[in-house]
Amino acid sequence: MPDFLNDLDRIPRLFGLSLIESLTIAALVHFLVGIAATIVAVRKGRDWRWWLPIGLIGGTLALVMALRSD
C-alpha cells in the first residue's frame, strides 16, 4: 500500500467510521443542502433547471444565495 494511504488510515475516525464512509456522509449532506437551496429558489419563483446544478455544486453557498435573493 502506498505511504499516503497508510497516512490517511492513521487519521482519527469520526464515530469510528472509515474515511470513505465519512466522505460519503459529507457528500450526501452537501447534496441535500443543495436540493434545499433549489426548493427555496423555486418557491421564490426561480427556474429549477438553473438552480438544481447550482445547488448540487454549491451546497451551503447556494442555500445562502437562494435565501438572500428577492
MMTF fields as JSON, N, C-alpha, C and O atoms, coordinates in Angstrom:
{
  "mmtfVersion": "1.0.0",
  "mmtfProducer": "UNKNOWN",
  "numBonds": 279,
  "numAtoms": 280,
  "numGroups": 70,
  "numChains": 1,
  "numModels": 1,
  "chainsPerModel": [1],
  "groupsPerChain": [70],
  "chainIdList": ["A"],
  "bondAtomList": [4, 2, 8, 6, 12, 10, 16, 14, 20, 18, 24, 22, 28, 26, 32, 30, 36, 34, 40, 38, 44, 42, 48, 46, 52, 50, 56, 54, 60, 58, 64, 62, 68, 66, 72, 70, 76, 74, 80, 78, 84, 82, 88, 86, 92, 90, 96, 94, 100, 98, 104, 102, 108, 106, 112, 110, 116, 114, 120, 118, 124, 122, 128, 126, 132, 130, 136, 134, 140, 138, 144, 142, 148, 146, 152, 150, 156, 154, 160, 158, 164, 162, 168, 166, 172, 170, 176, 174, 180, 178, 184, 182, 188, 186, 192, 190, 196, 194, 200, 198, 204, 202, 208, 206, 212, 210, 216, 214, 220, 218, 224, 222, 228, 226, 232, 230, 236, 234, 240, 238, 244, 242, 248, 246, 252, 250, 256, 254, 260, 258, 264, 262, 268, 266, 272, 270, 276, 274],
  "bondOrderList": [1, 1, 1, 1, 1, 1, 1, 1, 1, 1, 1, 1, 1, 1, 1, 1, 1, 1, 1, 1, 1, 1, 1, 1, 1, 1, 1, 1, 1, 1, 1, 1, 1, 1, 1, 1, 1, 1, 1, 1, 1, 1, 1, 1, 1, 1, 1, 1, 1, 1, 1, 1, 1, 1, 1, 1, 1, 1, 1, 1, 1, 1, 1, 1, 1, 1, 1, 1, 1],
  "groupList": [{"groupName": "MET", "atomNameList": ["N", "CA", "C", "O"], "elementList": ["N", "C", "C", "O"], "formalChargeList": [0, 0, 0, 0], "bondAtomList": [1, 0, 2, 1, 3, 2], "bondOrderList": [1, 1, 2], "singleLetterCode": "M", "chemCompType": "L-PEPTIDE LINKING"}, {"groupName": "PRO", "atomNameList": ["N", "CA", "C", "O"], "elementList": ["N", "C", "C", "O"], "formalChargeList": [0, 0, 0, 0], "bondAtomList": [1, 0, 2, 1, 3, 2], "bondOrderList": [1, 1, 2], "singleLetterCode": "P", "chemCompType": "L-PEPTIDE LINKING"}, {"groupName": "ASP", "atomNameList": ["N", "CA", "C", "O"], "elementList": ["N", "C", "C", "O"], "formalChargeList": [0, 0, 0, 0], "bondAtomList": [1, 0, 2, 1, 3, 2], "bondOrderList": [1, 1, 2], "singleLetterCode": "D", "chemCompType": "L-PEPTIDE LINKING"}, {"groupName": "PHE", "atomNameList": ["N", "CA", "C", "O"], "elementList": ["N", "C", "C", "O"], "formalChargeList": [0, 0, 0, 0], "bondAtomList": [1, 0, 2, 1, 3, 2], "bondOrderList": [1, 1, 2], "singleLetterCode": "F", "chemCompType": "L-PEPTIDE LINKING"}, {"groupName": "LEU", "atomNameList": ["N", "CA", "C", "O"], "elementList": ["N", "C", "C", "O"], "formalChargeList": [0, 0, 0, 0], "bondAtomList": [1, 0, 2, 1, 3, 2], "bondOrderList": [1, 1, 2], "singleLetterCode": "L", "chemCompType": "L-PEPTIDE LINKING"}, {"groupName": "ASN", "atomNameList": ["N", "CA", "C", "O"], "elementList": ["N", "C", "C", "O"], "formalChargeList": [0, 0, 0, 0], "bondAtomList": [1, 0, 2, 1, 3, 2], "bondOrderList": [1, 1, 2], "singleLetterCode": "N", "chemCompType": "L-PEPTIDE LINKING"}, {"groupName": "ARG", "atomNameList": ["N", "CA", "C", "O"], "elementList": ["N", "C", "C", "O"], "formalChargeList": [0, 0, 0, 0], "bondAtomList": [1, 0, 2, 1, 3, 2], "bondOrderList": [1, 1, 2], "singleLetterCode": "R", "chemCompType": "L-PEPTIDE LINKING"}, {"groupName": "ILE", "atomNameList": ["N", "CA", "C", "O"], "elementList": ["N", "C", "C", "O"], "formalChargeList": [0, 0, 0, 0], "bondAtomList": [1, 0, 2, 1, 3, 2], "bondOrderList": [1, 1, 2], "singleLetterCode": "I", "chemCompType": "L-PEPTIDE LINKING"}, {"groupName": "GLY", "atomNameList": ["N", "CA", "C", "O"], "elementList": ["N", "C", "C", "O"], "formalChargeList": [0, 0, 0, 0], "bondAtomList": [1, 0, 2, 1, 3, 2], "bondOrderList": [1, 1, 2], "singleLetterCode": "G", "chemCompType": "PEPTIDE LINKING"}, {"groupName": "SER", "atomNameList": ["N", "CA", "C", "O"], "elementList": ["N", "C", "C", "O"], "formalChargeList": [0, 0, 0, 0], "bondAtomList": [1, 0, 2, 1, 3, 2], "bondOrderList": [1, 1, 2], "singleLetterCode": "S", "chemCompType": "L-PEPTIDE LINKING"}, {"groupName": "GLU", "atomNameList": ["N", "CA", "C", "O"], "elementList": ["N", "C", "C", "O"], "formalChargeList": [0, 0, 0, 0], "bondAtomList": [1, 0, 2, 1, 3, 2], "bondOrderList": [1, 1, 2], "singleLetterCode": "E", "chemCompType": "L-PEPTIDE LINKING"}, {"groupName": "THR", "atomNameList": ["N", "CA", "C", "O"], "elementList": ["N", "C", "C", "O"], "formalChargeList": [0, 0, 0, 0], "bondAtomList": [1, 0, 2, 1, 3, 2], "bondOrderList": [1, 1, 2], "singleLetterCode": "T", "chemCompType": "L-PEPTIDE LINKING"}, {"groupName": "ALA", "atomNameList": ["N", "CA", "C", "O"], "elementList": ["N", "C", "C", "O"], "formalChargeList": [0, 0, 0, 0], "bondAtomList": [1, 0, 2, 1, 3, 2], "bondOrderList": [1, 1, 2], "singleLetterCode": "A", "chemCompType": "L-PEPTIDE LINKING"}, {"groupName": "VAL", "atomNameList": ["N", "CA", "C", "O"], "elementList": ["N", "C", "C", "O"], "formalChargeList": [0, 0, 0, 0], "bondAtomList": [1, 0, 2, 1, 3, 2], "bondOrderList": [1, 1, 2], "singleLetterCode": "V", "chemCompType": "L-PEPTIDE LINKING"}, {"groupName": "HIS", "atomNameList": ["N", "CA", "C", "O"], "elementList": ["N", "C", "C", "O"], "formalChargeList": [0, 0, 0, 0], "bondAtomList": [1, 0, 2, 1, 3, 2], "bondOrderList": [1, 1, 2], "singleLetterCode": "H", "chemCompType": "L-PEPTIDE LINKING"}, {"groupName": "LYS", "atomNameList": ["N", "CA", "C", "O"], "elementList": ["N", "C", "C", "O"], "formalChargeList": [0, 0, 0, 0], "bondAtomList": [1, 0, 2, 1, 3, 2], "bondOrderList": [1, 1, 2], "singleLetterCode": "K", "chemCompType": "L-PEPTIDE LINKING"}, {"groupName": "TRP", "atomNameList": ["N", "CA", "C", "O"], "elementList": ["N", "C", "C", "O"], "formalChargeList": [0, 0, 0, 0], "bondAtomList": [1, 0, 2, 1, 3, 2], "bondOrderList": [1, 1, 2], "singleLetterCode": "W", "chemCompType": "L-PEPTIDE LINKING"}],
  "groupTypeList": [0, 1, 2, 3, 4, 5, 2, 4, 2, 6, 7, 1, 6, 4, 3, 8, 4, 9, 4, 7, 10, 9, 4, 11, 7, 12, 12, 4, 13, 14, 3, 4, 13, 8, 7, 12, 12, 11, 7, 13, 12, 13, 6, 15, 8, 6, 2, 16, 6, 16, 16, 4, 1, 7, 8, 4, 7, 8, 8, 11, 4, 12, 4, 13, 0, 12, 4, 6, 9, 2],
  "groupIdList": [1, 2, 3, 4, 5, 6, 7, 8, 9, 10, 11, 12, 13, 14, 15, 16, 17, 18, 19, 20, 21, 22, 23, 24, 25, 26, 27, 28, 29, 30, 31, 32, 33, 34, 35, 36, 37, 38, 39, 40, 41, 42, 43, 44, 45, 46, 47, 48, 49, 50, 51, 52, 53, 54, 55, 56, 57, 58, 59, 60, 61, 62, 63, 64, 65, 66, 67, 68, 69, 70],
  "secStructList": [7, 7, 2, 2, 2, 2, 2, 2, 2, 6, 1, 7, 7, 4, 4, 4, 7, 7, 2, 2, 2, 2, 2, 2, 2, 2, 2, 2, 2, 2, 2, 2, 2, 2, 2, 2, 2, 2, 2, 2, 2, 2, 2, 6, 6, 7, 7, 2, 2, 2, 2, 2, 2, 2, 2, 2, 2, 2, 6, 2, 2, 2, 2, 2, 2, 2, 2, 2, 7, 7],
  "xCoordList": [0.846, 0.0, 0.896, 1.865, 0.583, 1.409, 1.398, 0.461, 2.46, 2.605, 1.467, 1.016, 0.991, -0.059, -1.351, -2.107, -1.619, -2.807, -2.628, -3.586, -1.433, -1.175, -1.326, -1.842, -0.872, -1.019, -2.491, -2.905, -3.282, -4.712, -5.397, -6.356, -4.912, -5.521, -5.269, -5.977, -4.28, -3.971, -4.776, -4.691, -5.561, -6.377, -7.41, -8.023, -7.607, -8.629, -10.001, -10.376, -10.723, -12.01, -13.138, -13.161, -14.07, -15.257, -16.291, -16.726, -16.679, -17.664, -17.262, -18.121, -15.97, -15.492, -15.704, -15.561, -16.046, -16.273, -14.961, -14.03, -14.899, -13.71, -13.734, -14.739, -12.629, -12.542, -13.571, -14.21, -13.737, -14.701, -16.12, -16.908, -16.45, -17.786, -18.029, -19.119, -17.031, -17.161, -17.344, -18.18, -16.57, -16.702, -18.045, -18.617, -18.546, -19.853, -20.953, -21.84, -20.904, -21.901, -21.808, -22.834, -20.594, -20.415, -20.973, -21.601, -20.754, -21.271, -22.796, -23.424, -23.392, -24.852, -25.456, -26.466, -24.847, -25.329, -25.189, -26.088, -24.071, -23.841, -24.944, -25.49, -25.269, -26.302, -27.682, -28.484, -27.978, -29.267, -29.414, -30.495, -28.352, -28.389, -28.584, -29.309, -27.962, -28.143, -29.565, -30.096, -30.183, -31.577, -32.474, -33.45, -32.161, -32.917, -32.799, -33.776, -31.616, -31.429, -32.299, -32.887, -32.383, -33.232, -34.691, -35.41, -35.131, -36.524, -36.823, -37.867, -35.919, -36.109, -36.196, -37.079, -35.298, -35.287, -36.553, -37.112, -36.999, -38.214, -39.418, -40.288, -39.488, -40.609, -40.586, -41.609, -39.437, -39.328, -39.521, -39.345, -39.879, -40.198, -39.042, -39.155, -37.947, -36.791, -36.95, -37.769, -36.162, -36.216, -35.413, -34.233, -36.044, -35.375, -34.247, -33.275, -34.359, -33.304, -32.002, -30.933, -32.066, -30.877, -30.352, -29.142, -31.264, -30.855, -30.429, -29.648, -30.91, -30.504, -29.007, -28.366, -28.414, -26.956, -26.186, -25.175, -26.676, -26.012, -26.059, -25.065, -27.207, -27.353, -26.489, -25.88, -26.427, -25.642, -24.142, -23.38, -23.725, -22.306, -21.97, -20.95, -22.834, -22.527, -22.89, -22.278, -23.861, -24.25, -24.685, -25.671, -23.96, -24.324, -24.311, -25.197, -23.337, -23.277, -24.516, -25.045, -24.975, -26.191, -27.405, -28.289, -27.459, -28.587, -28.59, -29.644, -27.432, -27.335, -27.766, -28.508, -27.308, -27.691, -29.196, -29.816, -29.781, -31.214, -32.017, -33.045, -31.561, -32.266, -32.158, -33.082, -31.048, -30.831, -31.468, -31.712, -31.744, -32.305, -33.739, -34.442, -34.144, -35.504, -36.555, -37.74],
  "yCoordList": [-1.174, 0.0, 1.244, 1.3, 2.247, 3.462, 4.177, 4.043, 4.934, 5.61, 6.575, 6.644, 7.331, 8.316, 7.638, 8.21, 6.422, 5.707, 5.238, 5.243, 4.839, 4.473, 5.692, 5.581, 6.855, 8.078, 8.442, 8.863, 8.284, 8.568, 7.612, 7.984, 6.406, 5.424, 5.76, 5.264, 6.588, 6.964, 8.163, 8.52, 8.797, 9.953, 9.478, 8.426, 10.251, 9.852, 9.744, 10.582, 8.731, 8.478, 9.132, 9.093, 9.734, 10.331, 9.232, 8.59, 9.018, 7.995, 6.602, 5.744, 6.373, 5.06, 4.73, 3.574, 5.734, 5.499, 5.587, 6.278, 4.891, 4.984, 6.311, 7.022, 6.63, 7.87, 7.887, 8.912, 6.781, 6.696, 6.902, 7.614, 6.289, 6.462, 7.904, 8.436, 8.541, 9.935, 10.853, 11.756, 10.629, 11.443, 11.217, 12.154, 10.01, 9.716, 10.458, 11.035, 10.45, 11.168, 12.667, 13.332, 13.208, 14.635, 14.992, 16.04, 14.145, 14.397, 14.358, 15.189, 13.415, 13.337, 14.571, 15.098, 15.026, 16.246, 17.437, 18.274, 17.517, 18.594, 18.61, 19.668, 17.451, 17.384, 17.704, 18.346, 17.272, 17.587, 19.089, 19.641, 19.745, 21.198, 21.864, 22.854, 21.351, 21.882, 21.716, 22.606, 20.596, 20.38, 21.331, 21.849, 21.564, 22.536, 23.932, 24.679, 24.288, 25.577, 25.673, 26.719, 24.584, 24.563, 24.753, 25.494, 24.1, 24.226, 25.661, 26.208, 26.267, 27.658, 28.569, 29.423, 28.401, 29.257, 29.079, 30.054, 27.845, 27.592, 28.216, 28.763, 28.148, 28.77, 30.289, 30.946, 30.84, 32.281, 32.633, 33.789, 31.657, 31.899, 31.731, 32.127, 31.163, 30.954, 29.647, 28.798, 29.499, 28.313, 27.175, 27.344, 26.024, 24.898, 24.339, 23.808, 24.45, 23.921, 24.684, 24.142, 25.896, 26.704, 26.439, 26.343, 26.322, 26.211, 24.815, 24.683, 23.791, 22.431, 22.2, 21.729, 22.508, 22.331, 23.246, 22.846, 24.48, 25.392, 24.815, 24.849, 24.291, 23.717, 22.494, 22.343, 21.614, 20.39, 20.67, 19.95, 21.708, 22.062, 22.945, 22.748, 23.919, 24.922, 24.559, 25.074, 23.694, 23.269, 24.419, 25.096, 24.637, 25.642, 27.048, 27.847, 27.36, 28.677, 28.92, 30.031, 27.911, 28.046, 28.293, 29.065, 27.645, 27.876, 29.304, 29.938, 29.815, 31.208, 32.154, 33.106, 31.897, 32.735, 32.669, 33.693, 31.502, 31.358, 32.086, 32.692, 32.034, 32.707, 34.22, 34.937, 34.712, 36.149, 36.752, 37.958, 35.958, 36.512, 36.97, 36.446, 37.96, 38.526, 37.639, 37.969],
  "zCoordList": [0.0, 0.0, 0.0, 0.757, -0.845, -0.869, 0.487, 1.274, 0.733, 2.017, 2.329, 3.472, 1.314, 1.605, 2.048, 2.834, 1.554, 2.018, 3.455, 4.228, 3.819, 5.211, 6.122, 7.234, 5.647, 6.434, 6.604, 7.684, 5.546, 5.653, 6.618, 7.294, 6.679, 7.57, 9.039, 9.916, 9.311, 10.692, 11.18, 12.355, 10.295, 10.688, 11.713, 11.531, 12.794, 13.777, 13.116, 12.296, 13.474, 12.847, 13.641, 14.871, 12.906, 13.498, 13.713, 12.757, 14.946, 15.319, 14.851, 14.649, 14.677, 14.28, 12.817, 12.421, 11.994, 10.573, 9.804, 10.218, 8.698, 7.847, 7.093, 7.097, 6.455, 5.688, 4.565, 4.331, 3.876, 2.769, 3.28, 2.655, 4.405, 4.969, 5.392, 5.178, 5.986, 6.404, 5.197, 5.228, 4.137, 2.931, 2.245, 1.688, 2.275, 1.69, 2.426, 1.797, 3.745, 4.534, 4.271, 4.131, 4.202, 3.922, 2.542, 2.386, 1.55, 0.205, 0.184, -0.473, 0.885, 0.939, 1.599, 1.132, 2.67, 3.331, 2.389, 2.307, 1.682, 0.717, -0.346, -0.657, -0.897, -1.927, -1.362, -2.04, -0.139, 0.472, 0.699, 0.494, 1.115, 1.284, -0.073, -0.169, -1.108, -2.454, -2.956, -3.619, -2.65, -3.033, -2.249, -2.793, -0.99, -0.198, -0.806, -0.831, -1.292, -1.959, -3.201, -3.474, -3.952, -5.143, -4.77, -5.439, -3.721, -3.279, -2.857, -3.214, -2.106, -1.676, -2.889, -2.957, -3.843, -5.03, -5.865, -6.366, -6.013, -6.803, -6.125, -6.802, -4.818, -4.1, -4.216, -4.018, -4.532, -4.761, -6.228, -6.612, -7.052, -8.447, -9.413, -10.573, -8.977, -9.855, -10.641, -10.29, -11.699, -12.556, -11.927, -11.621, -11.735, -11.076, -11.927, -11.388, -13.275, -14.145, -13.969, -14.247, -13.526, -13.267, -11.863, -11.655, -10.899, -9.502, -9.068, -8.125, -9.714, -9.309, -9.484, -8.544, -10.648, -10.752, -9.801, -9.223, -9.646, -8.711, -7.3, -6.575, -6.919, -5.582, -5.367, -4.309, -6.364, -6.203, -6.181, -5.535, -6.881, -6.876, -5.681, -5.02, -5.408, -4.393, -2.97, -2.034, -2.78, -1.439, -0.548, -0.838, 0.521, 1.513, 0.918, 1.219, 0.093, -0.536, -1.402, -1.419, -2.108, -2.921, -2.05, -2.42, -0.894, 0.018, 0.522, 0.587, 0.875, 1.337, 0.212, 0.455, -1.011, -2.157, -2.406, -2.691, -2.305, -2.527, -1.462, -1.766, -0.224, 0.858, 0.736, 1.118, 0.214, 0.103, -1.143, -1.174, -2.164, -3.399, -3.148, -2.284, -3.929, -3.766, -4.339, -4.282]
}
